[in-house]
Amino acid sequence: MPLAAVGQMRSTASMAANLKQAQALVRKAHEAGAKALFLPEAADYITTSGGLKLCKPVTESEFVLGLQRSAKQYSLAISVGIHEPATNASANKVKNSLIWIDAAGQITHRYQKLHLFDMHVQGGGPQMKESDGVEPGLHLPHPFPSPVGNLGMQICFDLRFPEPALALRSRGAHVLLYPAAFTTPTGRAGHWEVLLRARAIETQSWVVAAAQVGVHDEQGKRRSWGHSMIVDPWGKIVAELGGDGGEGASWEGEGEIAVAEIDLEYVDKVRRESGLTRRTDVYAELAVRFYPPINTLQILPPDQPRLPPQTQPRKPMPLTLNIPLHPRPHLPQPTPPQLRHALQQHGKSRPPHTLPPRPLRPRRLELALAGPPARPLPVMRPVLMVKVQEGGFRTRPIVAQQRVCDEFRTQTQGRFREAEFQLAAERNLVRVHEAAVCALVYPA
């Protein structure tokens, strides 16, 4: 099983000193036999002022270039949090980024922090508004393969939001990363450990959280909680480092690491035995594809397109579909057995063009294709008839992608056939959580 190392350090305004600490951790991870080293958020520098002057592109940053050399020297992959210049240079902001340096010393993946930490502790406590100087990210990158499994990248305050973690898990992540500079007050309250274990349990994933620790400035305004840890998919802490000792304490030295074996088979075992079934048919609002960000007009740059609430880009819904005509529209055709059964149940004398209710699987829809009634019909196209939970029937045009239309072509060759299609919820083909039965018929 691959060995992962989580590093803990105390960054200051001195990038040279920070690089020395980080390179010492790289050496320790290599000596421990680790395949990857995970370093904290803002490892290149932490300062209360002058951050813009220290921030440089990765191609010019001595901190990043030094870590790339170390990664190549020791053939060790490194995840590290850094600062990068903002997209809009005139905004006087930086990016809070997480980059992945592979064992060859190349930067292959990066993530920009989505959720920014704005804190105000009442009663004279510390105040911090990260959004004043940091540009928020706009994308959640897909997990990527690494020597310790598929990695999903997040940063610090992202930890408080379960949705990104669930999204990364659904995209195939085995390990969730949370490099952080977690504040001492919130860490002392227990939030750090509770949130990390919660993310591991609810996603059945490994969680690797590299943390800053100690006092970062001479005034003592910036303190980090520490307690870097690795949590297994069952929520058990398998590796943990020390933390901030409180007022008057200091943290010096070359930093420290903790290591743990990342068992990917254990991920599969926990997920297989957990037996979790998500009921988005009940709380469908959590299954929508697009969540408009809070205070969109304030956080997005001027040139970023803005979408009104509860909307998302969609392909235009077609008014007509390219579904072929019935091969024998004018020939008599006996009523299918399923329709005869429906007639008996409803006491009808003529086909209602419906089928008896069928249970729906989660995010799946059973479509039934019935031939025309016994009497000749004019040439027409089928419609979708849906029975909702409240009772009654209603019709709506079929809205389907081309691949579904292609499947329909193969279903029109017989009197009656069933077809089951995997429907993507984000395409909004039908509201599956409402439907009790759906039939595709040729109406009278």
C-alpha positions as CSV (number, residue, x, y, z in Angstrom):
1,M,0.0,0.0,0.0
2,P,1.3,3.5,-0.8
3,L,2.5,5.7,2.0
4,A,1.3,9.3,2.3
5,A,3.1,12.0,4.4
6,V,1.2,15.0,5.9
7,G,3.5,17.9,6.7
8,Q,3.1,20.7,9.3
9,M,5.0,24.0,9.3
10,R,4.8,27.6,10.5
11,S,5.0,30.0,7.5
12,T,6.0,33.6,8.0
13,A,6.7,36.6,5.7
14,S,10.1,35.1,4.9
15,M,9.8,33.0,1.8
16,A,13.4,31.8,2.1
17,A,12.7,30.4,5.6
18,N,9.5,28.9,4.5
19,L,11.2,27.1,1.6
20,K,13.8,25.8,4.0
21,Q,11.1,24.3,6.2
22,A,9.2,22.8,3.2
23,Q,12.4,21.2,1.7
24,A,13.2,19.7,5.1
25,L,9.7,18.1,5.1
26,V,10.3,16.8,1.6
27,R,13.5,15.2,2.8
28,K,11.8,13.6,5.8
29,A,9.0,12.3,3.7
30,H,11.5,10.7,1.3
31,E,13.4,9.1,4.2
32,A,10.1,7.7,5.5
33,G,9.3,6.0,2.2
34,A,6.3,8.2,1.3
35,K,5.0,8.4,-2.3
36,A,3.5,11.8,-1.8
37,L,3.9,14.7,0.6
38,F,1.0,17.0,1.5
39,L,1.9,20.6,2.7
40,P,-0.4,23.2,4.2
41,E,-2.3,26.2,2.8
42,A,-0.2,29.3,2.1
43,A,3.0,27.5,2.6
44,D,4.9,30.1,0.6
45,Y,4.1,33.0,3.0
46,I,1.7,34.3,5.6
47,T,1.7,38.0,6.4
48,T,-0.7,40.6,7.6
49,S,0.6,43.2,5.1
50,G,2.7,43.3,1.9
51,G,1.3,40.1,0.5
52,L,0.9,41.5,-3.0
53,K,4.7,42.2,-3.2
54,L,5.5,38.7,-2.2
55,C,3.1,37.1,-4.7
56,K,4.7,35.9,-7.9
57,P,3.7,33.5,-10.8
58,V,4.8,30.0,-10.3
59,T,7.3,30.4,-13.1
60,E,9.1,33.1,-11.0
61,S,8.4,32.1,-7.4
62,E,11.6,30.9,-5.7
63,F,9.4,28.9,-3.3
64,V,7.6,27.0,-6.0
65,L,10.8,26.5,-8.1
66,G,12.6,25.2,-5.1
67,L,9.9,22.7,-4.3
68,Q,9.9,21.6,-8.0
69,R,13.6,20.9,-7.7
70,S,13.2,18.9,-4.5
71,A,10.3,16.9,-6.0
72,K,12.5,15.9,-8.9
73,Q,15.5,15.2,-6.7
74,Y,13.6,12.8,-4.4
75,S,11.1,11.6,-7.0
76,L,8.3,12.6,-4.6
77,A,5.0,14.1,-5.6
78,I,4.1,17.2,-3.6
79,S,0.7,19.0,-2.9
80,V,1.3,22.5,-1.6
81,G,-0.8,25.6,-1.0
82,I,0.6,28.9,-2.5
83,H,-0.4,32.4,-3.6
84,E,-0.7,33.3,-7.2
85,P,-1.4,36.7,-8.9
86,A,-5.1,37.3,-9.5
87,T,-6.7,37.2,-13.0
88,N,-7.4,40.9,-12.8
89,A,-4.1,42.6,-11.8
90,S,-5.8,45.9,-11.1
91,A,-8.0,44.3,-8.4
92,N,-5.1,44.2,-5.8
93,K,-5.9,40.6,-5.0
94,V,-4.3,37.2,-5.1
95,K,-5.4,33.7,-5.7
96,N,-5.3,31.2,-2.9
97,S,-4.2,28.1,-4.8
98,L,-3.3,24.4,-4.3
99,I,-0.9,23.0,-6.8
100,W,0.2,19.4,-7.5
101,I,3.9,18.8,-8.4
102,D,4.5,15.4,-9.7
103,A,7.6,13.2,-9.1
104,A,9.2,14.7,-12.2
105,G,8.9,18.3,-10.7
106,Q,6.1,19.4,-13.1
107,I,3.0,21.3,-12.0
108,T,0.2,19.1,-13.4
109,H,-2.9,20.2,-11.5
110,R,-4.1,23.2,-9.5
111,Y,-7.2,24.4,-7.6
112,Q,-8.3,27.8,-6.6
113,K,-10.1,28.2,-3.2
114,L,-13.8,28.5,-3.6
115,H,-15.1,29.6,-0.2
116,L,-13.3,32.6,1.4
117,F,-13.0,32.9,5.2
118,D,-14.5,36.1,6.6
119,M,-14.5,36.0,10.4
120,H,-15.4,38.4,13.1
121,V,-15.2,37.2,16.7
122,Q,-17.3,39.3,19.1
123,G,-15.8,40.9,22.2
124,G,-12.5,42.1,20.8
125,G,-11.6,38.8,19.2
126,P,-9.7,38.4,16.0
127,Q,-11.1,39.7,12.7
128,M,-10.3,38.4,9.3
129,K,-11.9,39.1,5.9
130,E,-10.2,37.0,3.3
131,S,-12.4,38.3,0.5
132,D,-10.8,41.7,0.8
133,G,-7.5,40.4,-0.7
134,V,-8.3,37.1,-2.3
135,E,-10.0,36.3,-5.6
136,P,-12.5,33.3,-5.2
137,G,-12.3,30.4,-7.5
138,L,-15.1,29.6,-10.0
139,H,-14.5,25.9,-10.7
140,L,-14.3,22.6,-8.8
141,P,-11.7,20.5,-10.7
142,H,-12.3,16.8,-11.2
143,P,-10.3,14.3,-9.2
144,F,-7.0,13.1,-10.7
145,P,-4.9,10.0,-10.3
146,S,-1.8,10.0,-8.0
147,P,0.4,7.5,-6.3
148,V,-2.0,7.3,-3.4
149,G,-5.3,7.3,-5.3
150,N,-7.6,9.7,-7.0
151,L,-7.3,13.1,-5.3
152,G,-10.0,15.7,-4.8
153,M,-8.6,19.2,-4.0
154,Q,-10.1,21.7,-1.6
155,I,-8.6,24.3,0.8
156,C,-9.3,25.2,4.5
157,F,-12.7,26.9,4.7
158,D,-14.0,24.7,1.9
159,L,-14.1,22.1,4.7
160,R,-17.2,23.6,6.2
161,F,-19.3,22.8,3.1
162,P,-20.2,19.2,2.4
163,E,-21.4,19.7,-1.1
164,P,-18.0,20.0,-2.8
165,A,-16.8,16.8,-1.0
166,L,-19.9,14.9,-2.1
167,A,-19.4,16.1,-5.6
168,L,-15.7,15.0,-5.7
169,R,-16.7,11.6,-4.2
170,S,-19.3,11.2,-7.0
171,R,-16.6,12.0,-9.6
172,G,-14.4,9.2,-8.3
173,A,-12.2,10.7,-5.6
174,H,-10.5,8.3,-3.1
175,V,-8.7,11.0,-1.1
176,L,-9.9,14.5,-0.2
177,L,-7.3,17.1,0.5
178,Y,-7.8,20.0,3.0
179,P,-4.6,22.0,3.4
180,A,-5.3,24.7,5.9
181,A,-4.3,27.5,8.2
182,F,-7.1,26.8,10.6
183,T,-7.5,29.5,13.3
184,T,-6.7,28.6,16.9
185,P,-10.1,29.7,18.3
186,T,-12.1,27.5,16.0
187,G,-9.7,24.7,16.3
188,R,-9.9,24.8,20.1
189,A,-13.7,24.6,19.8
190,G,-13.3,21.2,18.1
191,H,-14.4,22.3,14.7
192,W,-11.3,21.1,12.9
193,E,-11.4,17.5,14.0
194,V,-15.2,17.1,13.8
195,L,-15.4,18.5,10.3
196,L,-12.5,16.4,8.9
197,R,-14.0,13.2,10.3
198,A,-17.4,14.2,9.1
199,R,-16.2,14.7,5.5
200,A,-14.4,11.3,5.7
201,I,-17.5,9.5,7.0
202,E,-20.1,11.0,4.7
203,T,-18.0,10.4,1.6
204,Q,-16.3,7.2,2.7
205,S,-13.0,8.6,1.6
206,W,-9.5,9.2,3.0
207,V,-9.0,12.7,4.2
208,V,-5.5,14.3,4.3
209,A,-5.3,17.7,6.1
210,A,-2.0,19.4,6.3
211,A,-2.1,22.4,8.6
212,Q,-0.2,25.5,9.6
213,V,0.7,25.8,13.2
214,G,1.8,28.5,15.7
215,V,2.3,32.2,15.5
216,H,2.9,33.7,12.0
217,D,3.7,37.4,12.8
218,E,5.5,39.3,15.5
219,Q,2.3,40.9,16.8
220,G,0.7,37.5,17.4
221,K,-2.4,38.4,15.4
222,R,-2.2,35.3,13.2
223,R,-2.2,31.9,15.0
224,S,-2.9,28.6,13.4
225,W,-4.2,25.5,15.3
226,G,-2.1,22.8,13.7
227,H,-3.1,19.2,14.4
228,S,-2.4,18.0,10.8
229,M,-4.1,14.6,10.4
230,I,-5.0,11.7,8.1
231,V,-8.5,10.2,8.6
232,D,-9.6,6.9,7.1
233,P,-12.9,6.3,5.3
234,W,-14.5,5.0,8.5
235,G,-13.7,8.3,10.3
236,K,-10.8,7.0,12.4
237,I,-7.8,9.3,12.8
238,V,-4.8,7.2,11.8
239,A,-2.1,9.9,12.0
240,E,-2.0,13.2,13.8
241,L,0.6,15.9,14.7
242,G,0.6,18.4,17.6
243,G,-0.9,21.9,17.7
244,D,-0.7,25.5,19.0
245,G,0.0,25.6,22.7
246,G,-1.9,28.8,23.3
247,E,-0.9,32.2,24.5
248,G,2.9,32.7,24.9
249,A,3.7,29.4,23.1
250,S,6.0,29.3,20.1
251,W,6.6,26.7,17.4
252,E,10.0,26.5,15.9
253,G,12.1,24.1,13.9
254,E,12.1,22.4,10.6
255,G,8.5,21.2,10.8
256,E,7.3,17.7,11.2
257,I,5.5,15.0,9.3
258,A,3.2,12.1,10.0
259,V,2.7,9.1,7.6
260,A,0.0,6.6,7.0
261,E,-0.7,3.8,4.5
262,I,-3.5,4.7,2.0
263,D,-5.5,1.5,1.5
264,L,-7.7,2.0,-1.6
265,E,-9.3,-1.5,-1.1
266,Y,-10.5,-0.3,2.2
267,V,-12.3,2.6,0.5
268,D,-14.2,0.1,-1.7
269,K,-15.0,-2.1,1.3
270,V,-16.4,0.8,3.3
271,R,-18.5,2.1,0.4
272,R,-19.7,-1.4,-0.4
273,E,-20.8,-2.1,3.1
274,S,-22.2,1.3,4.1
275,G,-25.4,0.7,2.2
276,L,-26.1,4.4,1.7
277,T,-29.0,5.4,-0.6
278,R,-29.4,9.1,-1.3
279,R,-33.0,10.2,-1.7
280,T,-32.8,13.1,-4.0
281,D,-36.3,12.3,-5.1
282,V,-37.5,13.7,-1.8
283,Y,-35.0,16.7,-1.4
284,A,-34.7,17.4,-5.1
285,E,-33.5,20.9,-4.5
286,L,-30.1,19.4,-3.5
287,A,-29.8,17.6,-6.8
288,V,-30.0,20.6,-9.0
289,R,-26.9,21.3,-11.2
290,F,-26.4,24.9,-10.6
291,Y,-26.3,26.9,-7.3
292,P,-26.1,30.6,-7.7
293,P,-23.3,31.9,-5.5
294,I,-24.2,34.2,-2.6
295,N,-23.6,37.9,-3.3
296,T,-22.8,37.1,-6.9
297,L,-22.6,40.7,-7.9
298,Q,-20.0,41.4,-5.3
299,I,-17.6,38.5,-5.7
300,L,-17.5,38.0,-9.4
301,P,-15.1,40.1,-11.5
302,P,-16.7,42.7,-13.8
303,D,-16.1,40.7,-17.0
304,Q,-17.6,37.5,-15.6
305,P,-21.1,36.6,-17.0
306,R,-23.8,36.7,-14.3
307,L,-26.7,34.3,-14.3
308,P,-30.0,35.2,-12.7
309,P,-30.9,33.0,-9.6
310,Q,-32.2,29.4,-10.3
311,T,-31.1,29.4,-13.9
312,Q,-28.4,27.6,-15.8
313,P,-27.3,27.4,-19.4
314,R,-29.3,24.8,-21.3
315,K,-29.6,23.7,-24.8
316,P,-32.9,24.8,-26.4
317,M,-35.6,22.3,-26.0
318,P,-36.8,21.0,-29.4
319,L,-40.4,21.6,-30.4
320,T,-40.4,18.5,-32.5
321,L,-38.3,15.4,-32.4
322,N,-36.7,13.3,-35.1
323,I,-38.6,10.1,-34.2
324,P,-39.6,8.0,-37.1
325,L,-43.2,7.3,-38.0
326,H,-44.8,4.0,-37.0
327,P,-44.0,1.4,-39.7
328,R,-47.6,0.4,-40.0
329,P,-49.8,3.3,-38.9
330,H,-52.9,2.3,-40.9
331,L,-53.0,-1.4,-40.1
332,P,-55.2,-2.8,-37.4
333,Q,-53.2,-3.9,-34.4
334,P,-54.4,-5.8,-31.3
335,T,-54.3,-4.1,-28.0
336,P,-51.2,-5.2,-26.1
337,P,-51.8,-7.4,-23.0
338,Q,-50.6,-4.6,-20.7
339,L,-53.1,-2.2,-22.0
340,R,-55.9,-4.8,-21.7
341,H,-54.9,-5.2,-18.1
342,A,-55.0,-1.4,-17.6
343,L,-58.5,-1.4,-19.2
344,Q,-59.7,-3.9,-16.7
345,Q,-58.3,-2.0,-13.8
346,H,-59.9,1.3,-14.9
347,G,-63.1,-0.2,-16.2
348,K,-62.7,1.6,-19.5
349,S,-64.1,0.5,-22.8
350,R,-61.4,2.1,-25.0
351,P,-57.7,2.2,-24.4
352,P,-56.6,5.1,-22.2
353,H,-53.2,4.7,-23.7
354,T,-51.7,4.1,-20.3
355,L,-50.0,1.3,-18.5
356,P,-50.4,0.0,-14.9
357,P,-48.1,1.8,-12.4
358,R,-44.5,0.6,-12.3
359,P,-42.1,1.3,-9.5
360,L,-39.3,3.7,-10.5
361,R,-35.7,3.1,-9.6
362,P,-33.7,6.1,-8.3
363,R,-32.8,8.3,-11.3
364,R,-34.1,5.8,-13.7
365,L,-37.3,5.9,-15.8
366,E,-39.1,3.0,-17.3
367,L,-40.6,3.9,-20.7
368,A,-43.2,1.6,-22.4
369,L,-43.8,1.8,-26.1
370,A,-47.3,0.8,-27.2
371,G,-48.7,0.4,-30.7
372,P,-51.7,2.4,-32.0
373,P,-55.3,1.4,-31.2
374,A,-57.2,-1.1,-33.2
375,R,-58.8,1.5,-35.5
376,P,-56.7,3.2,-38.2
377,L,-55.0,6.4,-37.2
378,P,-53.6,9.3,-39.1
379,V,-49.9,9.6,-39.2
380,M,-48.7,11.1,-35.9
381,R,-46.0,11.1,-33.4
382,P,-46.0,9.6,-29.9
383,V,-46.4,11.7,-26.8
384,L,-45.3,11.0,-23.2
385,M,-48.1,10.4,-20.7
386,V,-47.2,10.7,-17.0
387,K,-49.2,9.8,-13.9
388,V,-48.1,11.9,-11.0
389,Q,-48.4,10.9,-7.3
390,E,-51.5,13.1,-6.7
391,G,-53.4,11.1,-9.3
392,G,-54.6,11.8,-12.8
393,F,-52.8,11.9,-16.1
394,R,-51.2,14.6,-18.2
395,T,-49.3,14.6,-21.4
396,R,-46.1,16.4,-22.4
397,P,-43.9,16.3,-25.4
398,I,-40.9,14.0,-25.1
399,V,-37.8,16.0,-24.4
400,A,-34.8,13.7,-25.1
401,Q,-31.3,13.8,-26.3
402,Q,-30.4,12.4,-29.7
403,R,-29.0,9.2,-28.1
404,V,-32.4,8.5,-26.5
405,C,-34.1,9.2,-29.9
406,D,-31.9,6.6,-31.4
407,E,-33.0,4.1,-28.9
408,F,-36.7,5.0,-29.7
409,R,-36.1,4.1,-33.3
410,T,-35.2,0.5,-32.3
411,Q,-38.3,0.3,-30.1
412,T,-40.9,1.2,-32.8
413,Q,-40.5,-2.1,-34.7
414,G,-42.8,-4.2,-32.5
415,R,-46.2,-3.9,-31.0
416,F,-45.0,-3.5,-27.5
417,R,-41.5,-3.4,-25.9
418,E,-40.1,-2.0,-22.7
419,A,-37.0,0.1,-22.6
420,E,-35.1,1.4,-19.6
421,F,-32.9,4.5,-20.0
422,Q,-30.4,6.1,-17.7
423,L,-31.5,9.7,-17.6
424,A,-29.2,12.5,-16.5
425,A,-30.9,14.6,-13.9
426,E,-29.1,17.7,-15.0
427,R,-30.8,17.5,-18.5
428,N,-34.2,17.8,-16.8
429,L,-35.8,15.3,-19.2
430,V,-38.6,14.6,-16.7
431,R,-39.1,15.1,-13.0
432,V,-38.4,11.5,-12.1
433,H,-39.3,12.0,-8.4
434,E,-42.9,12.9,-9.4
435,A,-43.6,10.1,-11.8
436,A,-45.3,6.9,-10.8
437,V,-45.9,5.5,-14.3
438,C,-44.9,6.7,-17.8
439,A,-46.1,5.4,-21.1
440,L,-45.1,6.2,-24.6
441,V,-48.2,5.8,-26.9
442,Y,-49.6,6.8,-30.2
443,P,-52.7,8.9,-29.1
444,A,-56.1,8.7,-30.7
